[in-house]
Each structure stands twice: as structure tokens, then as C-alpha cells.
Amino acid sequence: MMLGFEGMIGTYEQRNVANFKNDVFEIDTSLVTDRAIPYETAVAHKNFRNGNWIVLGWRETKEEAQKFHDEMVKYFCEHEKEITSIKDVWENIEYERKDD
């Protein structure tokens, strides 16, 4: 589940578009109320940023957000071992992989 921000409208369950989780990473897409573009997709990966959330992108509509979410899940599932860095678009920081 994405970070809970005070002032968000509705519960996580009401705002959530999609969530995927396995033993290595979680990808979550939800409606956010603290951005101009309302749908945010983020990843929490055990080998990046100590498992904390990294924002992958925003989308204007729920349909676009679902499509982006599905693309990110497919990409991370197919290329997980090859990914060496992930850019947080919110912080504009590139996080390097740190394997255990």
C-alpha cells in the first residue's frame, strides 16, 4: 500500500486502482489528492531505496493509470534481475540497486 497522506480524500480501498505484490517488489497505483495529475504509480522494491516507495509516474485518467500500472508490473516481472536503477520522478533522484 502506498504511503498514507493526511488529507487524502477517501480510504485507500476507495482510491486504489491496482496493486501487485510478490516477494521482491510491490507496485501500487492510486488516486492521489496532493498532485495536479491525479493518478500515481509507485514501486517498493527490496533492493532499491531500502524498500521505500519510488514514484514511477502519474496519469490523468483511471484508464491510463491502469494501463501504466499493467506495463510497470509486466516490465518489473520480466526484467527484475536486470534493473540496475530506478528513477523517482517526484524527487528526480536515480536510485541504484543494492543487492543483499
C-alpha positions, 0 to 999 in steps of 0.5 A, a space after each residue: 500500500 502506498 504511503 498514507 497522506 493526511 488529507 487524502 480524500 477517501 480510504 485507500 480501498 476507495 482510491 486504489 486502482 491496482 496493486 501487485 505484490 510478490 516477494 521482491 517488489 510491490 507496485 501500487 497505483 492510486 488516486 492521489 489528492 496532493 498532485 495536479 495529475 491525479 493518478 500515481 504509480 509507485 514501486 517498493 522494491 527490496 533492493 532499491 531505496 531500502 524498500 521505500 516507495 519510488 514514484 514511477 509516474 502519474 496519469 490523468 485518467 483511471 484508464 491510463 493509470 491502469 494501463 501504466 500500472 499493467 506495463 510497470 508490473 509486466 516490465 518489473 516481472 520480466 526484467 527484475 534481475 536486470 534493473 540496475 536503477 530506478 528513477 523517482 520522478 517526484 524527487 528526480 533522484 536515480 536510485 541504484 540497486 543494492 543487492 543483499 
